[in-house]
């Protein structure tokens, strides 16, 4: 998880350092709008509003350490939608309080707030109704299980009905581990319900909250400075040939030599999924039968970048072998899906 934290006082800088030290497994950068001589703290010379805009584009989460009103003012112009906004967490300069401010479920602000509170000894402030009432949250369930939400308004209706103890049916093509949460009823039809299916048009209930498994992993490669629009068109055409809707795409993967390639980064952004990059050693360690190329191996030290990178993150079955066009390559893997109730 890439996190940017910004402090507005000397005490805030101290809390920011504690935050970074408490999360060694996360990619946390510490910034300050005040003079701070502590090693590892980067001074923000530009306006904090500009810094915020950049962080919205680059990060999974932003932590503001200072008055909560400061955070509200800075993030306001950049808020787009709960499906794309980063998690926003606010803290006081002494680290006594951690407040989930934006993107609580899908963005992960609630979970991050709870983790910060636990590790720094702070008091978590989480205000979403499903959380404080211990009820099922379809947003959180979808995020944790790599399911794409089709229709945010319907997702809100799920929460309202669960809180009101109204009927919410539940049907799924994929087995789910754990007990059915209170508020859901196993059913294939009814007035209102949640459906998990690879068929994005499936609507078994009168009003259906559709969750689509993001089980399609794209392994890609391209020549340096490939036109991003050309890459998008190529990938889109292959998905259409395979009858795969865009909503099922879960990640775009390649070799780390391409980690700065605009065509690949823009492709991941289009599908609103992470771009994952792996070293040649990691890719060559992937077991399986692959379409090998001595030429590609002579350049990258990997005999088939696209196929190996599609399998690397989650395993699974390659359903489209290497396809090449105009210096671009793609392979498609269907990952195994394991769903769990929280």
Helices and strands as residue ranges (DSSP letters): E 2-7, H 10-22, E 27-32, E 41-43, H 48-58, E 61-65, H 68-75, G 76-78, E 87-91, E 97-102, H 109-120, E 123-125, H 129-132, H 138-144, E 147-150, H 152-163, E 169-172, E 176-177, E 185-186, E 192-196, E 207-213, E 216-222, H 228-242, G 246-248, E 249-255, G 256-258, H 262-271, E 274-278, H 280-284, H 294-300, H 305-312, E 317-325, E 328-334, E 339-340
